[in-house]
Amino acid sequence: MYLSFSTISLCKLCKQPVPAYDNEIADGASSFLDSDTMFWIGGMATDSYNKTYGWHFTDGANFSYYNWEEKEPSGISARPVCIAMMPSGGGGQWSAKYCTGSSSADKCSFACAYPPINAPPTTSAPPNNTTSLCAPKWTYWNGSCYMPSEAHSNLAGLDNSCATMSPNKNGHLASVHSEAENFFIASLTYPKPVLLGVTYESKQWWNLDGTSLDFTKWYTSQPSNLGVNTCVKALQMDPDMTNEWVSILCDTDTYTYVCKYPAF
């Protein structure tokens, strides 16, 4: 199957493409894919980049390994830019490709990866998506647990429902602190836009969970409609809006949203 990165990376079953953190993972992936077929791995850049700068893995892991082809990553004006790998026939080397392109040249095969559900305990930092660290129906990612839902309510009512559904009553509408987290949260509700835990009060933007607002991703001419009951939606991937944010009047309505609570 050949798809754009935006389609396969939001697959509800797979959650993430093969991350290719190191040679062992890259070699394992290339061993079961057609050696003549390029496939997506879970790397992305949303701003300026070079071989080592500006990239992140979509599951939150550190970008500490790379295997670029000669003269790669090439300069691509459109954003976001993703990484495609040529398996064993190409030495597992990487090239940069436009994530959301619609031409046949912008589509690749893909492989998915997830850690064993019954993985043995470790004294190091837990791997992403470790289900045992979260309550049933919640998904672990990078230190927090997440669960998508849909309900007819206002912003305060949805935030309260997150607290009610979380095991320690400490859940909130999800705050976002990085490009990778923004991408991950959007993947949980794809293809629907997701209401975020951000609100505008006293002429300031706030995260409802009390964390600092250290990341934003506003779409062109946004935010707008600033006033009482203003909140934020992340729009889903297409060539013009890559999980970018728009402000809306958050009256009582039916919303798709994601709850979040700390895993530790």
Secondary structure, 3 states (H helix, E strand, C coil): CCECHHHHCCCCCCCCECCCCCHHHHHHHHHCCCCCCCEEEEEEECCCCCCCCCEEECCCCCCCCCCECCCCCCCCCCCCEEEEECCHHHCCCEEEEECCCCCHHHCEEECECCCCCCCCCCCCCCCCCCHHHCCCCCEEECCEEEEEEEEEECHHHHHHHHHHHCCCCCCEECCCCCHHHHHHHHHHHCCCCEEEEEEEECCEEEECCCCCCCCCCECCCCCCCCCCCEEEEECCCCCCCCCCEEEEECCCEEEEEEEEEECC
